[in-house]
């Protein structure tokens, strides 16, 4: 009986070992340029977008806008979206790290990673600091249940990832449900 059990378990053990090895190999490809253990920066020159162009969303007016100053430039916030003004139109943008708001978007979710709390809404990560919420880059390994509309598929070293606001995600399974794990940040300065 023990012999039969050992023989039937061998294929299962091999599948788990190969799967674990593949997962580690896939992650090591993107982690080559890691600067720290919690933030993996990927040179933008290594990233190939699947689509050459993206649709730019813009509006002529923003009725209930809040003006935000960041690094001496004005940005606008309304209805859970950020905008910049260009040629008389307000263009939807992803906010830059360091943006601060007083109230979180209504659809935010609290996400814990290594004992640290993020607030996540529309593909943007916030932390609570001094009675405000500041936009931050998440730590590698942070998991979200869904990506925002407007994410893009990208290829790095022949592997497909998902990108939104320069944050790279890998599709994973958590308790049998699809989720997305942060695997790096695209460094647009390189």
N, C-alpha and C positions, 0 to 999 in steps of 0.2 A: 504493500500500500504506500509506504514512504517513497519507494522508487517511482511509482506512478505519479505521486504528488510532485516529486522533484522534476520529473520529465515534463509535466504539464506547466510548471511554473517557469521553466527555463525560457520559453519564448516570451513570456510576459516580462521577465527581468531584462531580457535583451531589448525589447521594445522601449521600456522605461529608460534604460541606459543610453540607447541611441537617441531618444527624444531629448533627454537631458543634455547630452553632448551637443546635439544640433542647436538647442536653445542657447547654450553657453557660447558656441562658436558664432552664432548669429549676433549675439550681444557683443562679443569681443571685437567683431568687425567695426562696430560703431564706437566702441570705447577706446580705441587706439589713441586718440588725441585727448584723453581725459586730463584736465588740469588739476582737479580735486576729486575726491571720492563722491561728492554729492552733485557735481555739475560737469556734464560732458559737453564740451563745445566742439561743434563740427564745422569745419571750414565750408563756407557757402560754395566754394569751387568744387567740392565733392558731391554737391546735391544737384540732381537732374529732376526737373519737374515734368510730370507726365503730360500736362497741357502747357502749350507755349504762352497762352494768354489767359487771364482771368477776367471775369465780369466785374466791373467797377460799379458799385452801388452809390448813387448820389441823389440828393434832393435839393430843391431850390430854397426851401425855408425849413427852419426847425422852430416850431411854436413855443415849446417850453424848455428851451435850452439853458444849460448851466455852463458858464464859461470857466474853463480850467486853464491855468497857466502852468506850463512845464518847460523848463530851460528857456524862459523868455518868450515862448511862443504860445499863442492862444489856440486852444482846442475846445470842442463843444461836446456836451453830453446830454442825451435825452433818450428816454424810452429804452434804457439798457444798451445804447449804442454810443460810440465815440465818433466824432467827425473832425475833419479839418476843412478849412475854407480854401477853395481853389477856383479861380476864374468865375466867381459869383455862384458857385455851387458848393454844397456841403457833401463831402465824400466820406463814406463810412471807412473807418480805419480800426485796426487793433491798437489799443492803447500801449504806450511804451512803458517799460519798467520804470517805476517811480511815480507814475500818475497816482493821484490821491483823490478819493471821493468820500463824502460824509456818510452816505447810505448805500448799502449793497443793492445790486439789482434784485428784484422781487423773486426771480427764479434761481437764486444762488443755492448751492449745496455745500455743506461742510464736509471736507475731506481730511482725514488724518493720515499722516505718513511719518513713521518713526517718532510718534508722540508729538508731532508738530501739526497745528491746524491751519489748513488753507480754506478759503472760501472760493468756490469755483462757479463761474457763470459765463455762459456764451464763449467758452474757450479761454477765459482769462482767469488767472489765479491772483487772489488777494490775500494779504495778511492784515490783521488788526493791529494798528500802531497809533497810540496817542489820540484816541477817539476818531480816527480816520481809517480808511481801508486803502492800502497801497498795493499797486500792481507789482507782482514779483514773478521771477522765473521759478518754476517748481523744481524740487529735487528729482534727480533720476530715480525711478522706481515708484513715483507717485502714480496711482491708478485712478482713472475716471471711467464712468460707465458709458459715456457717450461723447462724441466729438461734435463741435458746433457746425452749423451749416457754413459752408465756405472753406472747409478744410481741403487740402490738396494731397494727392498721392505723389510721393517723391521716390527716387531711386538713389541709393547710396551704395557704392561698391556692388552693384547687381542685386541688392535686396530692396524690397518695397517697404516704405514707412508712410506715415500720415503726418502732415504738417499743418499747423495753424499758429499764427503769430510767432513764427520761428521756433516753435516747440515741436519736437519730433516724438511721435508715438509709434508703438508697435502693437498690433492687435494680439490680444491674449484671451485665454479663458479663465474665468474665476468662478468656481463652483458651478461649472457647466454653462455659464453665461458669458457672452462676449463683453470684453472690456478693453481699455487701451492704457498701456503703460508708458510713461515718459521715459525715453531712452536717450535724449540729448537736446541740445539747444543749437540752432544754426547761428554761427558767428558771422554776421554780415560784414564785419570789419576785416575779415581775412580774405 
